């Protein structure tokens, strides 16, 4: 995904990194509509889900979605968009080319919000920003 945003810069995104619980799922259950959006985005971005899998449901919930479960490592951040909500997500949100914090029923840590480029109410809104990149332009341009 390539996008030039006035006042923000050029984005050449290749990977989408998301937190599982609190971002894609609430209490271990995938939020309705997320699976379809992830499947659509997997056609243009490598989708990577990070999780401690506290509830043991991540792998089963994501079955059928072309993605990997992993922990973000340093390197290639300039081609990554990250979505998260927790204090433990703050580093990935800060180092990513584009960091999106979600404030859902679980809330969001102040550190995550401060590290993000964009803050949205719902993970579906964050995924829709990537599915309709014109919305990124509207939010990030100066």
C-alpha positions, 0 to 999 in steps of 0.5 A: 500500500503506497500513499503520499500524505501532505504534511505527514510523508509517504507511506509504503506499507507492507505489513499490518501488526495488531494486538489480539486481546483488547484490539481484535478481541474482547475477553478472547473473542474476536470482535464481529466483522474483524475476520472479514476485514483482516482477510481483505487486508491480507490481499495487500498487506502481510498480517501479523497478530501479536498476543500472549493468548491469555484466553487460549483462543487466538489461533482458533479465532483466526483460523482461515485468515492469512496471518501469522501469530508473532511478537514484533521484532525490531527491523523494517518498522518503516513499512509497518502499520501497527494497531494496539491499545495496551501499555505493552503496545506503546513501543510498536505504535511508536516505531511503526511507520503508522501507529493506530491506537484503539479505544474500545470497551477495554479502553486504551493506555495513555502511553499507547494513545500518546505513541500513536499517529491516529486514535480510533474508537473501534478496531473496525474503524482502524481496519477500514482506514487501511481498506479506504486509504483516502481516510488516512489522508483526511486524518493525517494531512496538515 
